[in-house]
Amino acid sequence: MHAAGPKNPLHGITLQKIVTQLVEHYGWEMLGRMIPINCFNFHPSIKSSLTFLRRTPWARAKVEALYVDSLPDMTPEAKAAVAAAEAAEAAAVEDPRSDRSV
């Protein structure tokens, strides 16, 4: 059983928020690879995932563990760094149409 209280990273976080943030961060396909359960791999939705996870303690424990492990990657600073890296990469890639001569 997990400890309750403000020092627990899951304290005050709903299962819906956990699943939503994981889907935003990884996407359904990657989430289904990381935790191979059918509700992530076949016709995934937040509603079906919540129903399954609320009834299946071992799957919920895996999702909560992934969320806790992923928290450092989901901070606003990490998101800003990823966005900046993607923008720099996009700027470095030349547009193939720009090489055309008129």
N, C-alpha and C positions, 0 to 999 in steps of 0.2 A: 504494500500500500504506500502511496506517495504522501509525503508530508504536506500539510496545509500551512499556509502562512505566506507572508510577503516575500520571504527568501526563496520560495519555490517559484521557478520561472513559469509554471502553469497556473499559478494562483490568479484567479480573476479572468482567465482566458477561456472562452467557450469553445466547445468542440467545433462549432460552425466556423469560428474565427480561425482556428488552427487549420482546418481543411481548406478554407478559402485562401489563406496566406500561402499554404504549401502549393496549391494549384496555381496561384499567381506567380510564385517563384519558380517552380519546376515545370508546370504544365501537367496535364493528365498522363501523357505518354511516359514521361520520365518518372512520374510518381508511381505509375503502374510497374515500371521496371524496378524501382527501388523497394517497393512493397508490393509483391505480386499477389494482389487480391482482385477478384473479379469486378468489384464495384469501381475499381480504378481503370480496369482494362476494357470492359465491355459496356458500352453505352453509359459512360460515366456522367454523374451529376452530383451536385452537392447534396441534394435531398436523399438520393439512394445511398450515398456514401455515409451520411449521418445515420440513417436507419441501420445500416449494417454495423457500423462502428459502435453504436450504442448497445447493440445486442451481442457483440463479440469482443470480450475483454482483451484477448491476445492481440487482435488486430488494432484495437484502440491504443494499446500499450506501444505497439510498433509506430503508429502515427505520432503519438505524443513524443516518443523518443526521437524520431526524425525531426520533429518540430524543435525540440530543445537543442539538438545538434546543429540545426540550420539557423538558429537565432542570430549568430554573429554575421552570417551572410545576408540576412534580411534587414539589417539595420539601415537607416537612411544614409549613413556615410558609405556603406558598402554598395547600396544601390546607386548612389551618385558616382562612385568610382567606376562601376560597371558601365553606366551610361556614358561617362566621359571616355572610357576606353573604346566603346562601340562607336562613338562619334569620331574619335581619332582614326579608327580603323576605316570607317566609311569615307572619311576625307582622304585617306591615303590611297584608296582604291580609285583608279581613274575611271571615268565614265567612258565606255567604249565608243559612244557616239561622238565624243569630242575629238577623235582622231580623223574624222572624215574631212576631206578637203572639198571645198565648195566649187 
